Amino acid sequence: GRDDDAVTIKNKVFESSLAAIVETGKSLRENDFLKAVEAVATAKTLEIYGTGGSHTVALDAQHKFLKIGKKCFVYGDADLQAMSACLLGPGDVVIGISHTGGNKAILDALELAGNGGATIIALTNYGKSPITKISDIILFTASQETAFKSDALQSRIAELVILDALWVAVAFRDYNTSYENIRKTREATASKKF
């Protein structure tokens, strides 16, 4: 509410973020999640496309997948998305992140990748959005945005949690290798910390 004080705002943001995580967990279709795990785990190339806030979510996923040795490329620029997408084919996987599911740059790139035979995974909040029509696998978030609807505040939290679950499930497909790669990447960056 416009008259909420800072503490009330803090409490409401935490409550709505928790609700988004819980509702996303309940509504995420298990079969689609399992298909996404299989696709990502066996992907020759993994790419993630997102613009704006979705790009930062994609970068977080890239960081995690790299830790377990899964090469992952993230593109936030429409031209780079299109250039890379048109070169993908069977065995490649693209995750398109779009809260509304109607981002034209993302849709265009996903369509190019799909035309080449790549598997398309959509991470979105809206069930009847254009992204669902061109995707092979759909991972839905569940969030009720409030006063700042265009910023999709809670959906970012839900997207991060879905990608975290995907990352852990993929890592567990080859636990020993993933564990060893996490150890190596931590060791490689240890000298850069105090």
Secondary structure as UniProt FT lines:
FT   TURN            2..3
FT   HELIX           6..27
FT   HELIX           30..42
FT   STRAND          46..49
FT   HELIX           53..67
FT   TURN            68..69
FT   STRAND          72..75
FT   HELIX           78..85
FT   TURN            86..87
FT   TURN            90..91
FT   STRAND          93..97
FT   HELIX           104..115
FT   TURN            116..117
FT   STRAND          119..124
FT   TURN            127..128
FT   HELIX           130..133
FT   STRAND          137..140
FT   TURN            147..148
FT   HELIX           149..151
FT   HELIX           153..173
FT   HELIX           175..190
FT   TURN            191..192
//
